[in-house]
Amino acid sequence: MQIEFLGAAQTVTGSMHLLHINGKRILLDCGLFQGRRAESTERNRTFPFEPESIDAVILSHAHIDHSGNLPGLVKQGYSGPIFCTNATKDLCNIMLADSAHIQEKDAEFINKKHAKRHEPLVEPLYTPEDAVRAMESFQAIPYNKEFDVLPNVQAKFVDAGHILGSASIHLTIKESGTTKTLGFTGDIGRWNMPIIRDPQFIGNVEALISESTYGGILHDSPDDMEKNLSSVLHRTFERGGKVIVPAFSVGRTQDIVYALHRLKDGNNLPSFPIYIDSPLAINATEIFRKHRECYDEETRKHILEHHDPLGLSQLHYVRSAEESKQLNDKKEPCMIISASGMCEAGRIVHHLANNIEDARNTIMIVGYQAEHTLGRKLVEKFPEVKMFGEFFKLRAEVAVFNSFSAHADGNELLKYINKFEKNRLQQIYLVHGELERQVKLKQGLNGLGFTHVESPVRGKKFEL
């Protein structure tokens, strides 16, 4: 058996790992790579294998950096099953359609420029029709139920506690008369976070592919989330400003709404309008309401006492582009939550452009910002940032909330991996993290007694 690392290798996007087993090929995740535009375009359009050569896909969760190139895979010839959890299938149904819409709009924007310069036109990475075709291949499997991926390969999804439907994957493989076990963490969530359950241990394995996003970094406690949120809201509104929140439509937006709901219950929420300016986030919230089997006990109790944890009287959902544009004309204090989470596209870029140069305002960062993204430049407080071909001065306050992160921090990753039996776990492969973070996590793992830890480069193969 061979493991070939083709994405999220020493970076946090484009998750894609290829297993070679008994002459068959199984792909773990098929995400979009996000970063510099030219590099992203090339990597997302060109698979490092023939798509029709893949026999099965196992998907850890619905985030676009894990699922977003599945329509491209199908478009280029893949015709096998895509295994995932029930909630992941429902989320992908709206997220891949939304991604396809973005691909078409991006191509339309580029082609306007190319037409003026008499340059060749480009095709979108994939279309809504490709997304629909990809969804036809999805097969939903409940948590903790073993299923056959291929002959002699069984898998099981275990709740990863990252977003709704997220899973770690336990694989049992029979090859050449022996049985081997492999684990893939997907993205590990945090303990004591709102709404969804804590991460669950997948069971002992001989080799583990583990995320490493926040290796060596500690998050603020989830217990401080509401206090810090209240502080930012009060000081921004006291100076007459707006709070602009770039947030991933799935997971982070719902966590923020739930935190605002709890502030309201405790009479700690100022009276101001809150706008969720993302049709995808609105649709995702309905899926969150549907999959209450993923909720933790605290949220279940809250539902019994307060009904809808994702509803709030001062909350306004914005669907149309025209309504979104009207938000920029509002002068009074308000909160605008919009996508995309890394500020690379979508409505949030317009809100940033309209509010970034006003010192009364606050830009609230609540998620991981990959290298070379606009969001990363805001976190690092570049004095000027470029949007729509123009430079804007950063005068607004930037408040970074890692307590909202859906990723385990460095200590939480060590806590999770330390559950494995050291004499059985022979190899750990770190993915989905920048090299500096992987080095820090490797040092922590070495300190716990895990000695065989690798940080694969893209294209590297390992024998299990």
C-alpha positions as CSV (number, residue, x, y, z in Angstrom):
1,M,0.0,0.0,0.0
2,Q,1.2,3.5,-0.9
3,I,0.1,6.9,0.3
4,E,0.7,9.8,-2.2
5,F,0.3,13.4,-0.9
6,L,-1.1,15.6,-3.6
7,G,-2.7,18.5,-1.8
8,A,-2.5,20.4,1.6
9,A,1.1,19.3,1.7
10,Q,3.0,22.0,3.7
11,T,0.0,24.3,3.1
12,V,-3.5,24.5,4.4
13,T,-5.6,24.3,1.3
14,G,-6.4,21.8,-1.5
15,S,-6.7,18.7,0.6
16,M,-6.0,15.6,-1.5
17,H,-4.3,12.3,-0.6
18,L,-4.2,9.3,-2.9
19,L,-4.1,5.7,-1.6
20,H,-2.7,2.9,-3.9
21,I,-4.2,-0.4,-2.6
22,N,-4.4,-3.8,-4.4
23,G,-4.0,-2.1,-7.7
24,K,-6.9,0.3,-6.9
25,R,-6.9,4.0,-6.1
26,I,-8.8,5.8,-3.4
27,L,-8.8,9.6,-3.0
28,L,-9.1,11.1,0.4
29,D,-10.7,14.6,-0.2
30,C,-10.6,16.6,-3.4
31,G,-10.4,20.3,-2.3
32,L,-9.7,23.5,-4.1
33,F,-6.3,25.1,-3.7
34,Q,-6.5,28.7,-2.6
35,G,-3.7,31.2,-2.8
36,R,-2.0,33.2,-5.6
37,R,-4.4,33.3,-8.5
38,A,-2.1,32.0,-11.3
39,E,-0.9,29.1,-9.1
40,S,-4.4,28.3,-7.9
41,T,-5.8,28.2,-11.4
42,E,-3.1,25.9,-12.7
43,R,-3.3,23.5,-9.7
44,N,-7.1,23.4,-9.7
45,R,-7.5,22.8,-13.4
46,T,-4.8,20.1,-13.7
47,F,-5.0,16.9,-11.6
48,P,-1.8,15.1,-11.0
49,F,-3.5,11.8,-12.1
50,E,-6.1,10.8,-14.6
51,P,-9.5,11.3,-12.9
52,E,-11.0,8.2,-14.5
53,S,-8.2,6.1,-12.9
54,I,-9.7,6.8,-9.4
55,D,-11.9,4.0,-8.0
56,A,-13.5,5.8,-5.0
57,V,-13.4,9.1,-3.1
58,I,-13.8,9.4,0.7
59,L,-14.7,13.0,1.8
60,S,-13.9,14.2,5.3
61,H,-16.2,17.3,5.3
62,A,-17.8,20.0,3.2
63,H,-15.4,22.9,3.4
64,I,-14.3,24.0,-0.1
65,D,-10.6,23.3,0.5
66,H,-11.6,19.7,1.1
67,S,-14.6,19.2,-1.3
68,G,-14.4,22.0,-3.8
69,N,-12.8,20.3,-6.8
70,L,-15.1,17.3,-6.8
71,P,-17.1,18.8,-9.7
72,G,-13.9,19.3,-11.6
73,L,-12.9,15.6,-10.9
74,V,-16.3,14.4,-12.3
75,K,-16.1,16.9,-15.2
76,Q,-12.7,15.3,-16.2
77,G,-13.9,11.7,-16.1
78,Y,-14.4,10.4,-12.6
79,S,-17.5,8.2,-12.3
80,G,-17.1,6.3,-9.0
81,P,-18.7,6.8,-5.6
82,I,-18.1,9.8,-3.2
83,F,-18.5,8.6,0.4
84,C,-19.3,11.1,3.1
85,T,-21.6,11.7,6.1
86,N,-25.3,12.6,5.8
87,A,-24.8,16.3,6.9
88,T,-21.7,16.6,4.6
89,K,-23.8,15.5,1.6
90,D,-26.5,18.1,2.4
91,L,-23.9,20.9,2.8
92,C,-22.1,20.0,-0.3
93,N,-25.3,20.2,-2.3
94,I,-25.5,23.9,-1.6
95,M,-21.7,24.6,-1.3
96,L,-20.6,23.1,-4.6
97,A,-23.5,24.8,-6.4
98,D,-22.3,28.1,-4.9
99,S,-18.7,27.4,-5.8
100,A,-19.8,26.7,-9.4
101,H,-21.6,30.0,-9.5
102,I,-18.4,31.7,-8.3
103,Q,-16.3,29.8,-11.0
104,E,-18.6,31.1,-13.7
105,K,-18.5,34.7,-12.4
106,D,-14.7,34.6,-12.1
107,A,-14.5,33.4,-15.7
108,E,-16.9,36.1,-16.8
109,F,-14.8,38.8,-15.1
110,I,-11.6,37.5,-16.6
111,N,-13.1,37.3,-20.0
112,K,-14.2,40.9,-20.0
113,K,-10.5,41.9,-19.5
114,H,-9.3,39.3,-22.1
115,A,-11.8,40.5,-24.7
116,K,-10.5,44.1,-24.4
117,R,-7.0,42.9,-24.9
118,H,-8.0,40.4,-27.6
119,E,-6.6,37.5,-25.5
120,P,-8.1,34.0,-25.5
121,L,-11.2,33.5,-23.4
122,V,-11.2,31.1,-20.4
123,E,-13.7,28.5,-19.3
124,P,-14.9,28.3,-15.7
125,L,-13.2,25.6,-13.7
126,Y,-16.6,23.9,-13.6
127,T,-20.3,24.8,-14.0
128,P,-23.5,24.3,-11.9
129,E,-24.2,21.3,-14.2
130,D,-20.9,19.8,-13.2
131,A,-21.8,20.3,-9.5
132,V,-25.1,18.5,-10.0
133,R,-23.4,15.6,-11.7
134,A,-20.9,15.4,-8.9
135,M,-23.8,15.3,-6.3
136,E,-25.2,12.3,-8.1
137,S,-22.2,10.3,-7.1
138,F,-22.5,11.1,-3.3
139,Q,-23.3,8.2,-1.0
140,A,-24.1,9.2,2.6
141,I,-23.0,7.0,5.4
142,P,-23.9,7.5,9.1
143,Y,-21.3,8.0,11.7
144,N,-19.7,4.9,13.3
145,K,-20.9,2.5,10.7
146,E,-18.4,0.4,8.8
147,F,-18.9,0.3,5.1
148,D,-17.1,-1.2,2.1
149,V,-15.2,1.3,0.0
150,L,-13.8,-1.4,-2.4
151,P,-13.2,-5.1,-2.0
152,N,-10.8,-5.6,1.0
153,V,-11.1,-2.0,2.1
154,Q,-13.5,-0.9,4.8
155,A,-14.0,2.6,6.3
156,K,-15.8,4.2,9.2
157,F,-16.7,7.9,9.8
158,V,-16.1,9.3,13.3
159,D,-17.2,12.7,14.4
160,A,-14.3,15.2,14.0
161,G,-16.1,18.0,15.8
162,H,-14.9,20.6,13.2
163,I,-18.1,21.6,11.4
164,L,-21.5,20.0,10.9
165,G,-21.0,16.5,9.4
166,S,-17.2,16.6,9.6
167,A,-15.5,13.3,10.1
168,S,-12.2,11.6,10.7
169,I,-11.8,8.4,8.7
170,H,-10.7,4.9,10.0
171,L,-9.6,2.6,7.2
172,T,-9.1,-1.2,7.5
173,I,-7.2,-2.6,4.5
174,K,-6.5,-6.2,3.6
175,E,-3.6,-6.6,1.2
176,S,-1.2,-9.5,0.5
177,G,-2.6,-11.6,3.3
178,T,-2.1,-8.9,6.0
179,T,-4.5,-6.4,7.6
180,K,-3.4,-2.8,7.9
181,T,-5.1,0.2,9.5
182,L,-4.9,3.9,8.5
183,G,-6.4,7.0,10.0
184,F,-7.1,10.3,8.4
185,T,-8.1,13.1,10.9
186,G,-9.7,15.4,8.4
187,D,-9.9,18.7,10.3
188,I,-10.0,18.2,14.0
189,G,-12.3,20.5,15.9
190,R,-12.2,21.9,19.4
191,W,-13.6,20.7,22.7
192,N,-16.4,22.8,24.4
193,M,-17.3,24.7,21.3
194,P,-21.0,25.7,20.6
195,I,-23.6,23.7,18.7
196,I,-21.7,20.5,17.5
197,R,-20.2,17.7,19.5
198,D,-16.6,17.4,20.6
199,P,-14.1,15.5,18.5
200,Q,-14.3,11.7,19.0
201,F,-11.3,9.4,18.9
202,I,-11.2,7.2,15.8
203,G,-9.5,4.2,17.4
204,N,-5.9,2.9,17.1
205,V,-4.2,2.7,13.7
206,E,-0.8,1.9,12.4
207,A,-0.4,5.1,10.3
208,L,-2.1,8.4,10.7
209,I,-2.6,11.4,8.3
210,S,-3.1,14.3,10.6
211,E,-4.0,18.0,10.1
212,S,-1.5,20.5,11.6
213,T,-3.1,23.9,11.0
214,Y,-2.4,25.4,14.3
215,G,0.7,23.4,15.4
216,G,2.5,25.3,18.2
217,I,-0.3,28.0,18.5
218,L,-2.7,28.3,21.4
219,H,-6.3,29.6,21.0
220,D,-8.1,31.7,23.5
221,S,-10.5,29.6,25.5
222,P,-14.0,29.1,24.1
223,D,-15.2,30.3,27.5
224,D,-13.9,33.8,26.6
225,M,-15.7,34.0,23.2
226,E,-18.8,35.8,24.3
227,K,-17.0,38.2,26.7
228,N,-14.6,39.3,24.0
229,L,-17.3,39.5,21.3
230,S,-19.4,41.8,23.6
231,S,-16.3,44.0,24.3
232,V,-15.7,44.5,20.5
233,L,-19.3,45.3,19.8
234,H,-19.7,47.8,22.6
235,R,-16.5,49.8,21.9
236,T,-17.2,49.9,18.1
237,F,-20.8,51.1,18.5
238,E,-19.7,53.6,21.2
239,R,-17.6,55.3,18.5
240,G,-20.5,55.0,15.9
241,G,-18.8,52.3,13.8
242,K,-19.8,49.1,12.0
243,V,-18.4,45.6,12.7
244,I,-17.6,43.8,9.5
245,V,-17.1,40.1,9.8
246,P,-15.6,37.9,7.0
247,A,-16.9,34.5,8.0
248,F,-17.1,31.1,6.4
249,S,-20.7,30.4,5.5
250,V,-20.7,27.0,7.1
251,G,-19.8,26.7,10.7
252,R,-18.3,30.0,11.6
253,T,-21.4,32.1,10.7
254,Q,-23.6,29.8,12.8
255,D,-21.2,29.9,15.7
256,I,-21.3,33.7,15.7
257,V,-25.1,33.8,15.6
258,Y,-25.3,31.3,18.5
259,A,-22.9,33.4,20.5
260,L,-24.9,36.6,19.8
261,H,-28.1,34.7,20.8
262,R,-26.4,33.8,24.2
263,L,-25.4,37.4,24.7
264,K,-29.0,38.5,24.1
265,D,-30.2,35.9,26.7
266,G,-27.8,37.4,29.2
267,N,-28.7,41.0,28.3
268,N,-25.2,41.7,27.1
269,L,-26.1,42.4,23.5
270,P,-26.4,46.1,22.3
271,S,-29.5,47.0,20.3
272,F,-28.3,47.1,16.7
273,P,-29.2,45.4,13.4
274,I,-27.2,42.3,12.4
275,Y,-27.1,41.4,8.7
276,I,-26.1,37.9,7.4
277,D,-25.2,38.9,3.9
278,S,-24.6,35.5,2.3
279,P,-27.2,33.4,0.6
280,L,-25.0,30.3,1.2
281,A,-24.9,31.0,4.9
282,I,-28.7,31.3,5.0
283,N,-29.1,28.0,3.2
284,A,-26.4,26.4,5.4
285,T,-28.2,27.6,8.5
286,E,-31.3,25.7,7.4
287,I,-29.2,22.5,7.0
288,F,-27.9,23.1,10.6
289,R,-31.5,23.2,11.8
290,K,-32.1,19.9,9.9
291,H,-29.2,17.9,11.4
292,R,-29.8,18.2,15.1
293,E,-28.3,14.7,15.5
294,C,-24.9,16.4,15.3
295,Y,-25.6,18.8,18.2
296,D,-24.0,18.6,21.6
297,E,-26.0,18.3,24.8
298,E,-25.7,22.0,25.7
299,T,-27.3,23.0,22.4
300,R,-30.0,20.3,22.7
301,K,-30.9,21.7,26.1
302,H,-30.9,25.3,24.8
303,I,-33.4,24.2,22.1
304,L,-35.7,22.8,24.8
305,E,-35.5,26.1,26.8
306,H,-35.2,28.7,24.1
307,H,-36.3,27.1,20.8
308,D,-34.2,28.1,17.8
309,P,-30.5,28.7,18.8
310,L,-29.9,30.2,15.3
311,G,-32.7,32.7,15.5
312,L,-32.5,36.3,16.8
313,S,-35.0,39.2,16.6
314,Q,-32.5,41.7,15.4
315,L,-31.1,39.4,12.8
316,H,-31.7,40.2,9.1
317,Y,-30.9,37.7,6.3
318,V,-29.8,39.3,3.0
319,R,-30.2,37.3,-0.1
320,S,-30.3,39.6,-3.2
321,A,-27.3,41.5,-4.5
322,E,-29.3,44.7,-4.5
323,E,-30.0,44.4,-0.8
324,S,-26.3,43.7,-0.2
325,K,-25.4,46.9,-2.0
326,Q,-27.9,48.9,0.1
327,L,-26.0,47.9,3.3
328,N,-23.1,50.2,2.2
329,D,-25.5,53.2,2.3
330,K,-26.3,52.6,6.0
331,K,-24.7,55.1,8.4
332,E,-25.8,53.8,11.7
333,P,-23.9,51.2,13.7
334,C,-24.5,47.6,12.6
335,M,-22.9,44.2,12.2
336,I,-22.4,42.7,8.7
337,I,-21.4,39.0,8.5
338,S,-20.5,38.0,5.0
339,A,-18.5,35.5,2.9
340,S,-15.9,34.6,1.9
341,G,-14.0,33.8,5.1
342,M,-10.5,34.6,3.7
343,C,-11.8,37.7,1.9
344,E,-10.7,36.5,-1.5
345,A,-14.1,36.8,-3.2
346,G,-17.8,37.4,-2.7
347,R,-19.8,40.2,-1.0
348,I,-17.4,40.7,1.9
349,V,-14.8,42.3,-0.4
350,H,-17.3,45.1,-1.2
351,H,-18.1,45.6,2.4
352,L,-14.4,45.8,3.3
353,A,-13.7,48.3,0.4
354,N,-16.6,50.5,1.7
355,N,-15.6,50.4,5.4
356,I,-11.8,49.7,5.7
357,E,-10.7,53.4,5.7
358,D,-13.1,54.5,8.5
359,A,-11.3,54.4,11.9
360,R,-14.7,54.0,13.7
361,N,-15.2,50.6,12.2
362,T,-13.9,47.2,13.2
363,I,-13.0,44.3,11.0
364,M,-13.5,41.1,13.0
365,I,-11.4,38.1,11.9
366,V,-12.8,34.8,13.1
367,G,-11.1,32.1,11.0
368,Y,-7.8,30.9,9.6
369,Q,-6.4,33.1,6.9
370,A,-4.1,31.3,4.4
371,E,-0.9,32.8,3.0
372,H,-1.2,35.4,0.3
373,T,-4.9,36.0,1.0
374,L,-6.5,39.4,1.7
375,G,-7.6,38.1,5.1
376,R,-4.0,37.3,6.0
377,K,-2.9,40.8,5.0
378,L,-5.6,42.2,7.3
379,V,-4.4,40.0,10.2
380,E,-0.9,41.2,9.6
381,K,-2.2,44.7,9.4
382,F,-0.7,45.8,6.1
383,P,-1.0,49.6,6.0
384,E,-2.6,49.3,2.5
385,V,-4.4,46.4,0.8
386,K,-5.5,46.0,-2.8
387,M,-9.2,45.3,-3.7
388,F,-10.8,45.7,-7.2
389,G,-7.4,46.9,-8.6
390,E,-7.2,49.8,-6.2
391,F,-5.3,50.3,-2.9
392,F,-7.2,51.1,0.3
393,K,-5.6,52.3,3.6
394,L,-6.3,50.1,6.6
395,R,-7.7,52.6,9.2
396,A,-10.4,50.3,10.7
397,E,-9.6,48.4,13.9
398,V,-8.7,44.7,13.2
399,A,-9.8,42.3,16.0
400,V,-8.7,38.7,15.6
401,F,-10.8,36.1,17.4
402,N,-9.1,32.7,17.5
403,S,-11.5,31.6,20.1
404,F,-14.0,31.1,17.3
405,S,-11.6,28.8,15.4
406,A,-13.1,25.5,14.4
407,H,-9.6,24.0,14.3
408,A,-7.9,22.4,17.3
409,D,-5.0,24.4,18.5
410,G,-1.5,23.0,19.1
411,N,-2.2,21.6,22.5
412,E,-5.6,20.2,21.4
413,L,-3.9,18.4,18.5
414,L,-1.4,16.9,20.9
415,K,-4.2,15.9,23.2
416,Y,-6.0,14.1,20.4
417,I,-2.9,12.3,18.9
418,N,-1.7,11.3,22.4
419,K,-4.8,9.0,22.6
420,F,-3.1,6.6,20.1
421,E,-1.0,3.7,21.3
422,K,2.6,4.6,20.6
423,N,3.8,1.0,20.1
424,R,1.1,0.5,17.4
425,L,1.1,3.9,15.6
426,Q,4.2,3.5,13.4
427,Q,4.0,6.6,11.3
428,I,2.4,10.1,11.4
429,Y,2.1,12.2,8.3
430,L,1.4,15.9,8.9
431,V,-0.8,17.7,6.3
432,H,-3.0,20.8,6.1
433,G,-0.5,23.1,7.8
434,E,2.3,25.5,6.8
435,L,5.7,24.1,7.4
436,E,6.5,26.2,10.5
437,R,3.3,24.9,12.1
438,Q,4.2,21.3,11.2
439,V,7.7,21.7,12.7
440,K,6.2,22.9,16.0
441,L,3.7,20.1,16.1
442,K,6.4,17.5,15.3
443,Q,8.4,18.8,18.2
444,G,5.5,18.4,20.5
445,L,4.8,14.9,19.2
446,N,8.4,13.9,19.6
447,G,8.2,15.1,23.2
448,L,5.2,12.7,23.8
449,G,7.2,9.8,22.4
450,F,6.0,9.7,18.8
451,T,9.3,9.5,16.8
452,H,8.3,8.8,13.2
453,V,6.7,12.0,12.1
454,E,6.8,13.2,8.5
455,S,5.9,16.5,6.7
456,P,5.4,15.3,3.1
457,V,6.0,17.6,0.2
458,R,3.5,17.6,-2.7
459,G,4.0,14.5,-4.8
460,K,5.8,12.4,-2.2
461,K,4.9,8.7,-1.8
462,F,5.3,6.5,1.2
463,E,4.9,2.8,1.7
464,L,2.7,1.6,4.6
